[in-house]
Structure formats: C-alpha cells, structure tokens
Amino acid sequence: MAVDYAVRDGIAVITLDNPPVNGLGHSTRLGIVEGIERARDDASVSAVVITGAGRAFSGGADITEFNTPKATQEPTLHTVIKAVEGSAKPIVAAIHSVAMGGGLELALGAHYRVATPGAQIALPEVKLGILPGAGGTQRLPRAVGLETALNMIVSGTPVLSEKLAGTALFDRMAEGDLLDEAVKFAKQVGAQDGPHPKVRDSAIEHPNAEGFIQFARNSVATIAKAFPAPHKCIDAIEAGVKNGFDRGLAFERECFLALVQTPESRALRHAFFGERAAGKIADVPSSTPVRKIARVGVIGAGMMGGGIAMNFVNAGLPVTLLETKQDALERGVATIRKNFEAQAKKGKLTTEKVEERMALLKPTLSYDDLAEADLIIEAVFEELGVKEHVFRKLDEVAKPGAILASNTSTLDLNAIAAFTKRPEDVVGMHFFSPANVMKLLEVVRGEKTAKDVLATVMQVAKQIKKTAVVSGVCDGFIGNRMIEQYVRQALFMLDEGALPAQIDRAIEKFGFAMGPFRMSDLAGNDIGWAIRKRRYQEQPELHYSRIADRLCEAGRFGQKTGGGWYDYQAGERNALPSKLVDDMIVAHSKELGIGRRKISDDEIVERLVFSLVNEGAKILDEGIASKASDIDMVYLTGYGFPLYRGGPMLYADTVGLYNVERAMRKYAARPNGDAWAPAKRVTELAAQGKGFNG
Ligand code: 3H9
C-alpha cells in the first residue's frame, strides 16, 4: 500500500509511503484521493494532515512513469491537487526532509503548510528538461513572491525550508515533533469555519513584473542555449502573471506535455537514472559490508596526486601525501594551497576553510607514514616498472585490509595487483585531470578485486562527489579506449580532405565542449604520440594516420610549446588555424596518393560519434562495462559529450540503431574502413529493432 490512512485525535493523517522518496506514482495518487474521500465521509474528522513516511515528504512525480500510460492514468496529479484544494475540511501538509517537484506542488494545493527546518524545498523539474507541470509555476510565485519563485523554478536548486519561513509557503515551522504539531495545528484550523485559504487565490505582487521577467529571459538566453525548458518556465510564469491563474495553469500543462517528449528531457532523465544506476554493481549487493576509510594516502604530489588529495580533504578526510623528493613535495603542497586560495579569492571558500583543509594534509617522504592509511592511491609515473616498485613497497608497509588503488589510465591492473601478495585489495581509481574538478572516476575492477573493496570505493566516490563508473580491465578502460577510435577517425579525415578547424567546429556545433584537435593541443600532443608508439610495437596491424606523428616530430606538442594543430600567441589560449600545419596535412595526403575531397559536417559528426558508439558496443559485448548508461555517464562527466544528447549510446538510440548500423557498413566499405565492422551488439539490437537502452 503506497499510502497509509489513520485517524488521530479527530484528524485524518494521510501518510505517503512509497519508498524510497514517496514518488507520486499512480498508486500513491490513488491513495491520497481515497484518503481525502474517507476523511470527507467521516463525521468525526475535522481536518486532514498529509505527510510522508521515511526520508521525504515527497520527491515529486514518479519519473519512471513518464511517457507511459500510468503518467496520465487518473487520478493524475492535477486531479489529486484539485481534490486537496477543493476539500471542505482543511488540509495541512506536514513537510520534512524533501518536498520537491510534484511533492511541493501537492503541498501548495493544501490549505496550510507546516515544515521542519532543514527540509529541501525545490521545483527541480528543469533539471529533467521539463517544467513543474502540476501548478508549480502558478502557485509558487503566489506563495514566495515572483523573484524567489522564478529563481527556484529556472535553476531547480533546493532552498532550505527555514529560508522560506515568513513567506506564505509556510504557516508555521515545527519546533518539536512534526506530526504532533501538524495535528495540533489541524485541530485548530479544523475548528474554524471555512472557506480555508487557497494559494491560487492570492495575487502575484511585484513592482515591475514585466521588467523582471524580461531580465530573467535575457539571463537564461545566455546560460541555457541548448535547453528549451528554462525558457518555457519563464513563459509559464509570465502567462500566470499576465492572464491569471487558470489560463496560466492551462499554458503550463501544454508546455509540460510538449517538453516531456523532447530529446533533451529524455537525455536529462537518462543521466539522472544513469548516475544512480552506475553506483549499482550486479554481483555486489547494496548490503555488502564496506571497509572503514578514516585516512587516505596519496603517492605522488604532482598535478594528478595533488588534485586527488584535494578531493579527500574537501570531504574532511585526512590525507598523507607522499613524494620521493623534498622539493617535489614542497611544490605539490604549495600548488594545493594555491588552488585553495584561488577558490577563496573567488568567494567559494573562507580563509578558515582553506586552513582547515591544509591542516588535514600530512606531507611526508617516508612510506612508513602510509601504515596508518585505510586507502592508498598511487598517482606516479605511468610505467609498469615504476608501478611495480610502488606496489611492492605498499605491500610491505600498508596495514592489513588497506585498499591499494592505482590511478593508472592505460596499464594492466591485474599485472599491478600481482605485484602484491594481496591482489584482492587492489583496485583501479582512474581520476580525470584536473582531479579536484572533474566528476568522473573510473573504478577498475581487477580479476581478483574483492567485492567489499569495490563497494567501499563506490561509497568513497560518493563521499568525494564523483560519478563512479565500474570498468573491467582492458587497454584504456571505457573512456580512453573509446576516445582512441574517435581520434583515429579525426586523423583519417585530415588525410581525406578536412582540416582541424573544420572538424573541431563541426563537433563543437554538435555540442562537444571541445573538438579533438583543440583538446589534444590542450592536453599535449606528445601524450597520444607516446601511446601510438607503444601501439605500433604491440599491434602493428592496427592502421593509423601518421599525420599526428609528423606534427609531433615538428615539436608541435600543443599549447605548452606555443603551437600544435593550431598556433597560439604567447600567454593566450585562442586556437588560431595554422597555415604551416594545414599545408603539412595537404602534403601528407599527396604523399599518400589521396585525392582530397570536401567532407561534410554531417559526415564528420557521424564518423566521430559512431566510432565511439561502435567501440562502446564492443566494450559491452566484452563485459568491460555492464550497461550502456555507464558508458554514457563516462562520456557526459569526463569527455564533454553534450548533456542534452544523453551520451553516445543514448544518442545512437535516438538516431536508431538500424540507421547507425547502415552508416557503419557504408564507412566499412571505404578506405580506412577497418574500424567500422559493426560490433555484435549493434547488429543484434538493430535486427531486433531495439536500442542500447531498450
Ligand atoms: C515532477 O514532479 C513533475 C511534476 O511537476 C508534474 C507531474 C505532472 N521518481 O537521489 P537518490 C529514486 S518531476 C522516481 O539516490 P538522495 C532514485 O532513482 C520530479 N524515482 O537519493 C533512487 O532510486 P534507486 C521532480 C525517484 O537521498 C532513489 O530514489 N522531482 C525520484 O541522495 C534515491 O535517490 C525531482 O526531480 C522520482 N521523482 O536524494 C527529484 N526521485 O535507489 C529528483 C528519486 O533505485 N530526486 N528517485 O537508485 C532527487 O533530487 C533526489 O533523488 C532526492 C533524494 C533529493 C529526492
């Protein structure tokens, strides 16, 4: 039963009981209406309290019902709120912990509201690519004022209940037990004659509503270019301001129904569930005990190690930071301090917090100091011999049960684990640079990694606010293995007729934060060069364009050398097309005997994105990733894939795998076609008319 009904002291108490967050799915909605009718028909009941069991008042409409018949099955949330608002017996919403989306809209339909301090109050629909669709855009401005409401609706950001005390949203704040106080209050209002107040009857007061709305519209235009929802939020609020509650409500409904069908909303919902699904590992149940992590050790105080250490001190965990040389250690610590101070300058941290965090950092030159750490992460030079030295040493000094993690991005984790006598304690934690900023963490599961080690690392990842995705062991893991195919295609297209600026422009127009050539110039072209040199040895059959090697042979490593695929003026990051490089590319095509042709932007996007898709499908076939949404989370949080497209695998679903497979076969038949044989999963799903996500 999703709703509980009880009578307490002459007050009907309707308790939403639909774990985890009392989502307003069909059975919950039905239960609320039935409860109101029972209360109506019970002469001994004078008023009603609606509250939520467990960890929320309500997290809103049940997102899993969207675009299914259940979403529109009566009673809809509109019907429920109508029943609440139209009840002759007064209804009090007793709010605690979380009142979001439809949950807050339900409360706004009640005649009175009592809340505990600390409750998160939000209309976060915009984050799912929709707008509040059950009266939120109409009632919230009437309850908290136009400016506060518009900011809450357009940003979706939660506001603590006590910050809204004093507005018409809350009739009182509960100081003691919420339900006791709500029942007491309900008895009081139940004894009064009606009609009881309805938020819809209040006016939206503002000295210059039109001017404010225009100002909001201008601000949103610059920050929400690719997303339709924030604009619609403003339109709906404006409709209520100009045309009154009922017409505003009808317009809001129209916008909701249109937005819920958009690919942007689908993508944002996919990311919402993808983020949560990434934390779940099929054979590691949530009941798996976790190891206690009270102190962390980080080996290497370079840019990566320093960034990793910052994550933990940010979360209040003490870190022992190890370097081999005093000057490197001092440099590392100084960089960390500089980063924190830069945050303080921007007003993101107080100076006390900077000192608090620095105090959690214990720099050392001695491995013995790592003996007290529960989790040790190495971020040393990416070379198996160096890792061997570190892990053998760790095996000697780390306490029993300590988790030993490698930040390797390319090396074989199983080989690293084998350097110790405790391979079950070894795991990969692949951070992305800058490690204190980037959300993505690839958690690499070795052949022998223990389940509780995995469970612990996933929990720690949450603590340091990372999106953790589990990857099996393979060269490059999920993200870098896929990006290699993308870069290969980008380079082939240079040989065939495109130039770096065209390729970057086309993929940036598609929505990537940065095209492959600007990206490579930023990261350093020498990194890819080193990897390719290894590939030429290990996999001589693998076919590459050699143009990137030519660039590196000419010393053009990117921004750091003042030139790469582009030219850079001293001290500037603006990528300027380089005549020298473009000539080099044309000459290279000639050498290869390739007649250069015009490559369309559509072809560029297809070849770059579908190469990710094909490799992603192989990664699924091999079990390196366990679900398509994990791959999407890697690309959304670590590689600048446009959020509004939901990641490469969801994008492929949107295009349709039949079409994707046809494109792959077309490219397979051309020169440089060796990467294009469609993965088994692509062919199978396309034949079944399915997508990666069902
Ligand atoms: C809406 O209301 C539309 C209306 O305006 C109009 C309708 C006509 N539905 O985040 P957590 C699940 S749109 C279904 O890990 P936390 C979530 O998937 C809705 N499921 O916990 C997860 O499941 P699992 C507007 C939901 O404590 C579990 O709950 N509301 C929903 O860190 C725990 O989630 C929102 O956008 C839902 N609405 O945070 C609120 N919400 O355990 C979105 C959560 O199987 N939700 N789940 O992985 C949140 O922001 C957070 O989940 C919340 C709890 C703050 C509630």
Boltz pocket constraint, residues with backbone or C-beta under 6 A from the ligand:
constraints:
  - pocket:
      binder: B
      contacts: [[A, 20], [A, 21], [A, 23], [A, 56], [A, 59], [A, 60], [A, 61], [A, 62], [A, 63], [A, 64], [A, 77], [A, 98], [A, 100], [A, 101], [A, 102], [A, 103], [A, 105], [A, 124], [A, 125], [A, 128], [A, 131], [A, 132], [A, 133], [A, 134], [A, 136], [A, 272], [A, 273], [A, 276], [A, 277]]
      max_distance: 6.0
